[in-house]
Structures are given as C-alpha cells and as structure tokens.
Amino acid sequence: MSEQVTVRFFAGVRETTGDAVTTARITDHDTVNDVLRRLSDVYGPRFRALTLSPEGLGDGVIVMVNGQNVRLGKAGDTLVHDGDEVAVFSLIAGG
C-alpha cells in the first residue's frame, strides 16, 4: 500500500482546484513543496502560481501540516509523512 497525505483546500485555493479535498501519494523524504509540485501537475499552472514560487512556498498561501503553520518551521521544506493532513489556504479570502 502506498503512502499518502490528505490535502484540504480552502478559500481561493479551493476555487482554483474545484475540490475541497484530495489525496497525494508521497515517498520517503517528501516535503510540502514536493506535494504541491505533484498537485500542480493535476491542477495546472494557476495552482502552481498560487502555491509555489522559485524560492519555495508562494507568498499568497498559508500551509499547515497537522494543524501547524509550516512557515513557523521549515516552510516548504517541512517533511510530510503517511497519514498527515495538509491544509492550503489563500491569504486573502472574500467575505
């Protein structure tokens, strides 16, 4: 059985993907950036532009792994493990 993480999308990211939740396969030593790159192959260039930058995480998103904001640690280099929950929020949400 392959390892995977659950990825939940909120606000503008959800609008971009058209999905509230998905799963992503992972391998040993995968990071948040690896997961977002893999998902950008599914969701396209708009998703990639929103979530990633040449330096790592895009400036327009907040990413949490198991409820912890990754920017407070290793940011996009945060390792993910089987069963983790990754939540991706856009910084600006309409209301």
C-alpha positions in Angstrom: 0.0 0.0 0.0 1.4 3.4 -1.0 1.8 6.2 1.5 -0.3 9.3 1.1 -1.4 12.6 2.7 -4.8 14.2 2.7 -4.8 17.7 1.3 -7.6 20.1 2.1 -8.1 23.3 0.1 -9.7 26.5 1.4 -10.9 29.9 0.1 -9.2 30.9 -3.2 -7.2 27.7 -3.4 -10.5 25.7 -3.3 -11.9 27.9 -6.1 -8.7 27.2 -8.1 -8.8 23.4 -7.7 -12.6 23.0 -7.7 -12.0 20.5 -4.9 -12.3 20.7 -1.2 -10.1 17.7 -0.5 -7.8 15.2 -2.3 -5.1 12.8 -1.5 -1.5 12.8 -2.8 0.9 9.9 -2.9 4.2 10.5 -1.1 7.6 8.8 -0.8 10.2 8.9 1.9 11.6 12.4 2.5 8.9 14.2 0.5 8.3 17.8 1.6 5.4 20.2 1.4 6.9 21.6 -1.8 7.0 18.1 -3.3 3.4 17.6 -2.6 2.4 21.0 -4.0 4.5 20.4 -7.2 2.8 17.0 -7.6 -0.6 18.5 -7.2 0.3 21.3 -9.7 0.6 18.6 -12.3 -3.1 17.8 -11.6 -4.5 21.3 -11.0 -2.4 23.2 -13.5 -0.4 26.5 -13.8 -2.8 28.6 -11.9 -2.5 26.3 -8.9 1.3 26.3 -9.2 1.5 30.1 -9.4 -0.7 30.4 -6.3 1.1 27.9 -4.2 4.7 27.9 -5.3 7.5 30.4 -6.1 11.1 29.8 -7.3 12.1 30.1 -3.6 9.6 27.5 -2.3 6.1 28.3 -1.0 4.1 31.0 -2.7 3.6 34.2 -0.9 -0.2 34.0 -1.3 -0.8 30.9 0.7 -0.7 29.5 4.2 0.1 25.8 4.5 -0.5 23.8 7.6 0.6 20.2 8.3 -1.4 18.6 11.1 -2.6 22.0 12.3 0.9 23.6 12.4 1.7 26.5 10.2 4.8 25.4 8.2 6.1 29.0 7.9 6.9 28.9 11.6 9.3 26.0 10.9 11.0 24.8 7.7 8.3 26.2 5.4 8.1 24.3 2.1 10.9 22.0 3.3 8.8 20.6 6.0 8.7 16.8 5.7 5.3 15.0 5.3 4.5 11.5 6.4 1.9 8.9 5.7 -1.4 9.9 7.1 -0.6 13.6 7.5 -3.2 16.3 6.8 -2.0 19.2 4.7 -4.3 22.3 4.6 -3.7 25.0 2.0 -5.4 28.4 2.5 -5.1 31.6 0.3 -4.1 34.6 2.3 -6.9 36.8 1.0 -10.4 35.4 1.2 -13.5 37.3 0.2 -16.4 37.6 2.6 
